[in-house]
């Protein structure tokens, strides 16, 4: 599958391109040095994850996502909530990784979930529980020589596995019958189970489609940052590399803008701006209409980010005025940081983070004067609108 690159010099794109470039630059400048930058980034993760599901036609409440992320669900999580939390985790992973990691082949493979978990005995760190696909399980040379009979037996087993994997590939249509050398990797041993039509579409080659999408990257690098990101997102929408993780394309827009240095302070919450674009324009058959809509979505995301920074800055100033004469060991400053880093907080969540009782959490909320947002007697939540 091939994606046709549009004409970057189309006069109709210039006004929206200039507006997007200017808005993103202003947002990056303020978010990089603002007093509430940390809370802005963390809140943006939740809002963007909920917006990603909204664009897909599903409704996920932000307060449910916050509670689910803190393992404090008030009810059994729905399928949509689980997907939204996967988007949230992916965004956090992009935020912690290097700028160019998400666009590399290992990065895309990790975001797809292709890595094979390997338990290590020398570390209990969770990131160490994953290993690259290229590593083999062969014994180390330091373990001593292997018996000859065992070596022959393992060689026959490996050959049988290779022949079985080859036959399954041919049956699934992902390989042709030809006398070619077979390269054994761990990925070739785990892929056939997903190609039998039980979990995935037999005719949907995600690897080939991802390669086709990555082929657009060199062309996008020659364009202005915002236009290159719009072209990449349009290519993702047209090629549709991943059937079960289609939401990843909007996250890669933020990762690409961060890689180009246009928005280096954080991963842009692109879905929040994409919500403002009508579905008819986002899925239009005219490529110029789609690209214009994607660029306008960047401008909208930048504008919403600027308003969020102003809102958080004003809320922080008001709350700090309330605690001006408090004692130095008060928990109220910690509550301010918590409120600014979450779209909504509950009494158990406050008690858990500040190490106080639920009754003490309610007293802190009353003293700080945070607005109650749920309007319910039970499972109440407070936050900054």
C-alpha positions, 0 to 999 in steps of 0.5 A: 500500500502506497500513500500519495504525498500531497502538494505542500505548496498548495495556497489553500494550506498556507493560512492554516499552516501559519496559524498552526505553527504560530499556535504550537510555538506559543504553547511550547514556549509557555508550557516549557517554563510555566509554574504549573507546567507539571500539572498541565502535562499530567492533566493533558494526559487524561483529557487526551485519552478521554478525547481519543475515545470520544473521536472513536465514538465511545464516551469515557468520563474523565473522573472514571479514568482518574479513579481507574488509574489510581486503582480506586474504581467505584464500579467494574471498568468497562471495555472503553475505560480499559482502552482509554487507560491503554491510551493513557499509559501509551502517552506516559510512555511517549512522555518519558521516552526519547523524542525519536523513540516512538518513530523508530522500529523498536519504538513502534514494536513496543507500542504495538506490544510485540515485545516478548516478556522475559523474566530476569533474575538479576532485577525486579524493575518492571521495565526489565521484564521485557526483552527484545525480540532479537535475543535468543534463549540459547545457553551461555557459553559460560554454562559449559559445553552441551552434550552432543546428543542433546545438541542434536535433539534441540537442533531437530526440534528447532528444525521442526518448529521452523518447518511448522512456522513456514507451513502456517505462514503459507496457509495464512497467506503471508508467505509464498511457496518458494525454496528460500532460507528460513531465518529463525527468530522469536517473532516468527515463532509467536506470530502464527498464533495471531494469524490463524484468524482467531484474533486478527484479520488474515488479510491485514498485514500490520507489519507491511502497513506500518512499513508503508507508513514509515516510508512517509517519514522521510517526506514529512521531514522535508515539510514544515513541522505542522504540515509534516505531522498532518501528512503523517496523520493523514497517511495513518488514517488512509493506511490504517496500520493497526486495527486494534490500536488505531488511536496510536496515530494521534499520539504519534502526531504529538511525538513527531512534533516533539521530535521536530522540536516544535512542541518539545516541552510535552506530548501535544494533546492532539485529540483535544483539538481533533474533537473540534473538527467535524467528522465529515471533514476528518473523513472527507474524500478530499485530501486538502479538506482533511489536511486543512482540518488536521492543521486546524485541530493543531491550532485548536489544541494549542488554543485549548492548552493556552486556556488550560495554563491560564486557568490553572495559573489563576486557580493556583494563585487563588488557592495559595492566597488561602494558605498564606498564613498556614503552618509550614508542615500543613498538608494544604500545599500538597493538596494544591499540587494534587488538585492541579495534577488531576482533572478530578480528585476524590477523598480516598485519592487525597487520603492516599496521596497525602497520608491522611484519613478520609475525614482529614481529606474532607477537612483539607478540601473544605479549607482549600475551597476546591469546587465540588464537580460531581454533585453527588452525595457519595463518590464526590469529586473536586477539581479545577474547571 
